[in-house]
């Protein structure tokens, strides 16, 4: 005879087992445990791989998604783009989304689609349209309205202040677009060292040309160094040199004011590195007969990029270092030497030698100056975390100058603020896991970095 307590216990175990099986059948396994989190693929509507690759790349840029999420006003393009980016990042491994609605909105904004298109051109078009919508939204700041004239003074001031603050929030939102950076152009006369006022230009993509012939491996850092290195520019008007010659002519009773043109040194630096840095590797070239040709050189790019050496801050530090070294040299020559007949110069005190930066083996009067040199070198070489960037996505074009297909290598969506270490290879609908070594071996066309 079966014990009633044992029967109840067995019945309870059976009920739990049935419930667990039912939960597994209807809810399925927990995809977030023991598996890499993937993203949803995108349907190819007919030569729309260029659109799909931009969507997947932007979906990997978290600051851009947050910026879209906080935009004010009724912006159809921003709304449709944000909706699709969030759908792509949703944890639905087998899902496939259609970009048709976003493509229709782009067509309403005069984007022509059909046939082979370029992903870089589409990215610039989307950013330009978002910027123009924001500028239009924030351009009309109306503080005075007839109905407000009947309000009390306190209410009027409060209403005006609220409206103004709202508009400022909208303006600041457009300024803080995460892909916006600025370049600083420096021009210096090689004769009188006069510097022209710095001119600033904005950018949303750094387009770096690839050299046609190169010995050894080409690196992304090499291209950035070439982009920011100084060059000589001919036939530039120098106001200081013109003024010096003009004053001479005035003393000689000559009426014409000269236009002195000299050779200037030009250097471009990145005055503001954006939160999301998009780098475009120019793989299109032109033959002598005018026919386009695709450059197939491999450019080695890092998963972690430091932009300190190419920034405006680094240039200012170099100038400060040169000025400090020049001051040390001049001060040392004045204090540590005595001039005799025949221009013989002998040291007055025992000297030490310092080789720092680009000024080697200069006399330093005492050990205190030597230690100061070491301190300055430490300050100059110190790097900040704001200069460090992490690669979030890479776009690869497979084909020639006339046709081909775009692939996307991107990070899997992370948990919270932490970026995922897992990489995915995406081709329209197809989404598969990939190793970072596979991603870094590709001949990339566009790179998306995010500030750490």
C-alpha positions in Angstrom: 0.0 0.0 0.0 1.4 3.3 -1.1 2.0 6.0 1.5 -0.1 9.1 0.9 2.8 11.4 1.7 5.1 9.7 -0.9 2.3 9.9 -3.4 1.9 13.7 -2.8 5.6 14.2 -3.1 5.8 12.3 -6.4 2.8 14.2 -7.8 4.5 17.5 -6.9 7.7 16.5 -8.7 5.7 15.5 -11.8 3.9 18.8 -11.8 7.2 20.7 -11.6 8.7 18.7 -14.4 5.7 19.3 -16.7 5.8 23.0 -15.9 9.5 23.2 -16.8 9.0 21.4 -20.1 6.0 23.6 -21.0 8.0 26.8 -20.1 10.9 25.6 -22.4 8.5 24.8 -25.2 6.6 28.1 -25.2 9.3 30.5 -24.0 12.4 28.8 -25.4 15.9 28.8 -24.0 17.7 31.9 -22.6 19.6 33.1 -25.6 21.7 35.5 -23.6 23.4 32.7 -21.6 26.3 30.8 -23.2 25.8 32.4 -26.6 27.1 35.6 -28.3 24.4 38.1 -28.7 23.7 38.7 -32.4 21.7 41.3 -34.3 18.9 41.2 -36.8 19.7 41.1 -40.5 18.4 43.5 -43.2 16.5 42.6 -46.3 18.2 43.6 -49.6 15.6 45.4 -51.7 17.8 45.3 -54.8 21.3 46.7 -54.7 20.7 48.2 -51.3 23.6 46.6 -49.5 25.2 50.1 -49.3 22.2 51.1 -47.2 22.3 48.0 -45.0 25.9 48.4 -44.2 25.5 52.0 -43.1 22.6 51.0 -40.9 24.5 48.2 -39.2 27.5 50.5 -38.7 25.5 53.3 -37.1 23.7 50.7 -34.9 27.1 49.9 -33.4 27.7 53.6 -32.5 26.0 54.0 -29.2 26.5 57.8 -28.8 24.8 58.4 -32.1 21.7 56.3 -31.1 21.5 58.3 -27.8 21.8 61.6 -29.7 18.9 60.5 -32.1 16.9 59.4 -29.0 17.0 63.0 -27.5 16.3 65.0 -30.6 13.5 67.5 -30.4 10.8 68.2 -32.9 9.1 66.1 -35.5 11.9 64.8 -37.7 10.8 62.0 -39.9 14.2 60.9 -41.0 15.6 60.8 -37.5 12.5 58.9 -36.2 12.6 56.2 -39.0 16.4 55.8 -38.6 16.2 55.4 -34.8 13.4 52.9 -35.1 15.4 50.8 -37.5 18.6 51.0 -35.5 16.9 49.8 -32.4 15.2 47.0 -34.3 18.5 45.9 -35.6 20.1 45.8 -32.2 17.1 43.9 -30.7 18.0 40.4 -29.4 16.2 38.5 -32.1 18.7 36.2 -33.8 16.4 35.0 -36.6 14.7 38.3 -37.3 15.1 40.2 -40.6 14.0 43.8 -41.0 13.2 45.7 -44.1 14.7 49.2 -44.7 11.9 50.1 -47.2 10.4 52.8 -45.0 13.7 54.5 -44.3 14.5 54.3 -48.0 11.2 56.0 -48.8 12.0 58.8 -46.4 15.5 59.2 -48.0 13.8 59.4 -51.4 11.6 62.2 -50.1 14.7 64.0 -49.1 16.0 63.8 -52.8 18.2 60.8 -52.3 18.2 58.9 -55.7 18.4 55.1 -55.4 18.7 52.5 -58.0 21.7 50.6 -59.3 25.1 50.6 -57.5 25.5 53.3 -54.9 28.3 54.3 -52.6 28.0 53.8 -48.8 30.2 56.8 -48.0 28.0 59.1 -50.0 24.9 57.8 -48.3 26.5 58.3 -44.8 27.3 62.0 -45.7 23.8 62.5 -47.1 22.2 61.2 -43.9 24.4 63.3 -41.6 23.8 66.4 -43.8 20.0 65.9 -43.7 19.9 65.5 -39.9 22.1 68.6 -39.5 19.9 70.7 -41.8 16.7 69.6 -40.0 18.3 70.6 -36.6 19.5 74.0 -37.9 16.0 74.7 -39.4 14.4 73.7 -36.0 16.7 76.0 -34.0 17.0 78.9 -36.4 13.7 80.7 -35.5 14.0 82.0 -31.9 10.8 84.0 -31.4 10.9 85.7 -28.0 8.2 88.4 -28.6 4.6 87.4 -29.3 1.6 89.8 -29.2 -0.3 87.7 -26.7 2.6 87.9 -24.2 2.3 91.7 -24.0 -0.9 91.4 -21.8 0.8 89.2 -19.3 2.3 90.4 -16.0 5.9 91.3 -16.0 7.0 88.3 -14.0 5.1 85.9 -16.3 6.4 87.6 -19.4 10.1 87.2 -18.2 9.5 83.6 -17.2 7.8 82.8 -20.5 10.7 84.4 -22.5 13.3 82.6 -20.4 11.6 79.3 -20.9 11.4 79.7 -24.6 15.0 80.8 -24.9 16.3 78.0 -22.8 14.3 75.5 -24.9 15.8 76.9 -28.1 19.3 76.8 -26.5 18.7 73.1 -25.7 17.8 72.5 -29.3 20.8 74.4 -30.6 23.2 72.5 -28.2 21.7 69.2 -29.3 22.6 70.0 -32.9 26.1 71.2 -31.9 26.8 68.0 -30.0 26.1 65.7 -33.0 28.6 62.9 -32.2 30.1 62.7 -35.7 31.0 66.4 -35.8 34.6 67.4 -35.6 36.7 70.3 -36.7 40.0 70.8 -38.5 42.4 73.7 -37.8 44.5 75.1 -40.7 47.8 76.8 -39.7 49.8 79.1 -42.1 53.2 80.4 -41.1 55.5 82.6 -43.1 58.9 80.8 -43.5 60.7 84.1 -43.6 59.3 86.3 -40.7 57.5 83.4 -38.9 54.3 85.4 -38.9 51.2 83.2 -38.3 47.9 83.9 -40.1 44.7 83.5 -38.1 43.7 79.9 -37.7 40.8 78.9 -40.0 38.5 76.1 -38.7 36.4 73.8 -40.9 34.0 71.1 -39.7 33.9 67.5 -40.8 31.8 64.4 -40.2 34.2 62.0 -42.0 38.0 62.0 -42.3 38.8 61.0 -45.9 42.3 59.7 -46.1 44.0 59.0 -49.5 45.8 55.7 -49.9 49.3 56.0 -51.6 49.5 54.3 -54.9 53.0 52.8 -54.3 54.3 52.0 -50.9 57.1 49.9 -49.5 56.0 47.7 -46.7 52.8 47.7 -44.8 50.6 50.8 -44.9 49.1 51.6 -41.5 46.2 53.9 -40.5 48.6 55.9 -38.3 50.7 56.5 -41.4 47.8 57.9 -43.3 46.9 60.2 -40.4 50.4 61.4 -40.1 50.5 62.2 -43.8 47.1 64.0 -43.4 48.4 66.2 -40.6 52.0 66.8 -41.7 53.2 70.2 -42.8 53.7 71.2 -46.4 55.0 74.3 -48.2 52.6 76.6 -50.0 53.8 79.0 -52.7 52.7 82.6 -53.4 50.9 83.6 -50.2 50.6 87.2 -49.2 52.5 88.1 -46.0 51.2 91.2 -44.3 54.2 91.6 -42.1 56.7 91.3 -44.9 54.5 93.6 -47.0 54.4 96.2 -44.2 58.1 96.2 -43.7 58.8 96.8 -47.4 55.9 99.3 -47.5 57.4 101.4 -44.7 60.7 101.4 -46.6 59.0 102.7 -49.7 57.2 105.4 -47.8 60.5 106.7 -46.5 61.7 106.7 -50.1 58.6 108.7 -51.1 57.1 105.8 -53.2 53.4 105.7 -53.3 52.6 102.1 -54.2 52.1 99.7 -51.3 53.7 96.3 -52.0 52.0 92.9 -52.0 54.8 90.7 -50.9 54.2 87.0 -51.5 56.2 84.4 -49.7 56.4 80.7 -49.1 54.2 79.6 -46.2 54.2 76.4 -44.2 50.8 74.9 -44.0 49.7 72.3 -41.4 46.3 70.8 -40.7 45.4 69.4 -37.3 42.3 68.0 -35.7 41.2 70.7 -33.3 38.2 68.7 -32.1 38.0 64.9 -32.4 34.4 63.9 -32.4 32.8 61.4 -30.1 32.2 59.0 -33.0 35.1 59.1 -35.5 34.3 58.0 -39.1 37.4 57.4 -41.3 36.9 56.9 -45.0 39.8 55.2 -46.9 39.8 56.6 -50.4 40.0 53.5 -52.6 38.9 55.2 -55.8 41.5 56.5 -58.2 41.6 57.7 -61.8 43.7 56.5 -64.6 45.3 58.7 -67.2 42.5 58.1 -69.7 39.9 59.1 -67.0 38.7 55.6 -66.2 38.1 54.9 -62.5 40.1 52.2 -60.8 39.8 50.7 -57.3 42.8 50.6 -55.0 43.2 47.2 -53.5 46.0 47.9 -51.0 45.7 46.5 -47.5 45.7 49.2 -44.8 46.5 47.9 -41.3 44.1 49.5 -38.8 44.1 49.0 -35.0 41.2 47.9 -32.8 42.3 50.7 -30.3 43.4 54.0 -31.8 45.1 56.9 -30.0 44.5 60.3 -31.7 46.7 62.4 -29.5 49.5 62.7 -32.0 47.2 64.2 -34.7 45.3 66.7 -32.5 45.6 70.5 -32.1 46.7 70.0 -28.5 49.7 68.0 -29.6 50.8 70.8 -31.9 50.5 73.4 -29.2 52.6 71.1 -26.9 55.3 70.8 -29.6 55.4 74.6 -29.9 55.6 75.0 -26.2 58.4 72.5 -26.0 60.3 74.3 -28.7 59.8 77.6 -26.9 61.0 76.2 -23.6 64.1 74.7 -25.2 64.9 78.0 -27.0 64.5 79.9 -23.7 66.9 77.4 -22.0 69.5 77.8 -24.9 69.3 81.6 -24.9 69.5 81.8 -21.1 72.4 79.4 -20.9 74.4 81.2 -23.6 74.0 84.6 -21.8 74.9 83.3 -18.3 77.5 80.6 -18.9 79.8 82.3 -21.5 82.2 85.3 -21.6 83.0 87.0 -25.0 86.7 87.8 -25.8 88.3 89.5 -28.7 88.1 87.2 -31.7 84.6 86.0 -30.8 85.9 83.1 -28.8 83.3 81.8 -26.4 84.4 79.9 -23.3 82.1 78.4 -20.6 82.2 80.1 -17.3 80.8 77.2 -15.2 80.7 73.5 -15.5 77.8 72.4 -17.7 75.6 69.4 -18.0 74.1 68.1 -21.3 70.5 67.6 -22.0 69.0 65.8 -25.0 65.2 66.3 -25.0 62.8 66.3 -27.9 64.3 67.8 -31.1 67.0 69.8 -29.4 70.0 67.5 -28.6 73.1 68.2 -26.6 72.4 71.8 -25.5 74.4 73.2 -22.5 72.4 73.4 -19.3 73.9 75.5 -16.6 73.0 73.4 -13.5 71.2 70.3 -12.5 68.1 72.2 -11.6 67.5 73.1 -15.3 68.2 69.5 -16.2 65.4 68.3 -13.9 63.1 71.0 -15.3 63.7 69.5 -18.7 62.7 66.1 -17.5 59.5 67.5 -15.9 58.6 69.3 -19.2 59.2 66.1 -21.2 57.0 64.1 -18.8 54.2 66.6 -19.2 54.5 66.7 -22.9 54.4 62.9 -23.3 51.4 62.4 -21.0 48.4 61.0 -22.7 44.8 61.3 -21.6 42.0 58.8 -21.9 40.0 61.1 -24.1 42.4 60.5 -27.0 41.7 56.8 -27.0 39.2 55.3 -29.4 37.7 51.8 -29.8 36.8 50.3 -33.2 33.1 49.6 -33.4 32.4 48.8 -37.0 34.3 48.3 -40.3 32.8 48.4 -43.8 34.4 46.3 -46.5 33.7 46.6 -50.3 34.2 43.5 -52.4 34.4 44.1 -56.1 35.7 46.7 -58.5 35.2 50.4 -59.3 31.9 49.7 -61.1 30.1 47.1 -59.0 30.5 44.9 -55.9 29.0 44.2 -52.5 29.3 45.7 -49.1 29.9 43.7 -45.9 29.9 44.9 -42.3 32.0 43.9 -39.4 30.6 45.3 -36.2 30.6 44.6 -32.5 27.7 42.7 -31.0 25.5 44.9 -28.8 27.0 45.2 -25.3 25.3 45.1 -21.9 24.9 48.5 -20.3 27.7 51.0 -21.1 30.3 48.3 -21.8 31.1 47.6 -25.4 31.0 44.0 -26.4 34.2 42.1 -27.3 32.4 39.9 -29.8 32.4 40.6 -33.5 29.9 39.9 -36.1 30.1 39.6 -39.9 26.9 40.8 -41.6 25.9 40.6 -45.2 22.3 41.8 -45.6 20.2 38.9 -44.1 23.2 36.8 -43.1 24.6 37.4 -39.6 27.4 35.2 -38.2 30.1 35.4 -35.5 33.6 36.5 -36.5 37.0 36.7 -34.8 38.7 40.0 -34.3 41.7 38.7 -36.3 39.3 38.1 -39.3 38.0 41.6 -39.0 41.4 43.2 -38.8 42.6 41.4 -41.9 40.0 43.0 -44.1 40.7 45.7 -46.7 38.4 48.2 -45.0 36.6 51.0 -46.8 35.1 52.8 -43.8 36.0 52.6 -40.1 33.8 53.7 -37.2 35.6 54.5 -33.9 34.1 55.5 -30.6 35.7 57.5 -27.9 36.5 55.4 -24.8 
